Amino acid sequence: MHDTNDEITLPFQKLDICAAAKELAVRVHAARISDSELRDQARRASKSCFLNLSEGLPSDSAPMRRRYFASAGCSAAETAAAVDLAAAIGVLDPTVAATIQRLAVRIKKMLRALR
């Protein structure tokens, strides 16, 4: 009997950084940012973080990996900034924002280790 998860999961998807980036996007999507522009910005940045990692991790080319990891890191920082601003102007619960920011910082640290 085959493990069905292994049949639909690429090796890089099992990495902690991938799980963290996916969690970032899920949490941002679920966050109740009441300002539509900041909500859109945070959602796009968090998705970009995950998708750039997904393009860079399986690459065998070091320059390509660096490029995608740099983009993922910038998107993680942009996500953190958007939710920080959302909390500061009162359109997001500060506790939710802090959780998302901690996750973004964790992703940035893991990205630095991959370079």
C-alpha positions, 0 to 999 in steps of 0.5 A: 500500500502506498502513502497517498501523501507521498504520491502527491507531495514533492520532496521540498514540500515536506520542508519546515520552511515550506510549511511555515510559508504556507501557514503564513499565507493561510493565517494572512488569508484568515486574518480579518484585516478590515482595510481592503488595500492592506488586506489585498497587499498582505494576501498577495505578499504572503502568497508570493512568499510561498510561491517563490519558495516553491519555485526556488527550493527544487532548483539545482541552480544556485543563482536561481535559488538565491533569486527566488529566496531573495524574493520570498524574503522580501515578500515575507517582510512585506507581509509583516509590514502590512499586518504591522501597519494594519494593527497600528491603524486599528484594522487588525487585532494586534494579537493576530498581527503579532502571530503573523509577524513572528511567523514571517521573522521565522521564515526570514531566519530560515531563508538566511540559513539556506543562502 
